[in-house]
C-alpha cells in the first residue's frame, strides 16, 4: 500500500474539496491513534484517507462503502483494510467493528467532521480549541445537524476512550495539519 496511490484514488473519485479535506482529517486522527496504540501508521492512515473515497459517486447505502470496497479489492488492497472501511457503515450488519483499527475509524470519522465544523466558526480556527468547545456545540442540535452525535459517543466508548479525552486527542491530531485542512481561521478570522 502506498499513500500517494491512495491519494490519487481519492482525487480520481472525489471532486469535492471539503470531502477530500474530511478524509485528510480522518487520516490525521487515525495516524495519531496508530502511534498511540503502536500500530502500523501507514495502514491506519490509508484507511482514514480512503474511508469515504467512493461517497461522492455512490452516497446511498449500501453502495457506499461497497462500491469502494470492490474497487479497493480490484486494486489489491488487503482484506483488513477493506473490512475496516466497510465496518464504518452501521447499516452493514455483516461487518461488525472488531479490531482496534475498525473501532478507531468509526470513532474518528464523525468526530473529525464535527471538529472541522467547530473550527470553521471560531475566529482562531482549530488553534487553541478544547474539548469543552466541541462539547458545547454538541448540545446545539442545529449546529452541524447532519453529524450524528450518538455515533461520536458510541465510537469513543467502543474504542475504550473517555469522550473528552477522545475529542481532545482528535483536535490535537488535526491541529498540526491546519494548513492542509484549511482550519487556521474560521468565521471572522
ABEGO torsion letter per residue (X at the ends): XBAAAAAAAAAAABABAAAAAAAAAAAAAAAAAAAAAGBBAAAAAAAAAAAAAAAAABABOAAOAAAAAAAAAAAGBBAAAAAAAAAABAABAABBBABAAAAAAAAAAAAAAAAAAAAAABAAEABGBBAAAAAAAAABAABGAABBAAAAAAAAAAAGBBAAAAAAAAAAAAAAAAAAAGAABBBGX
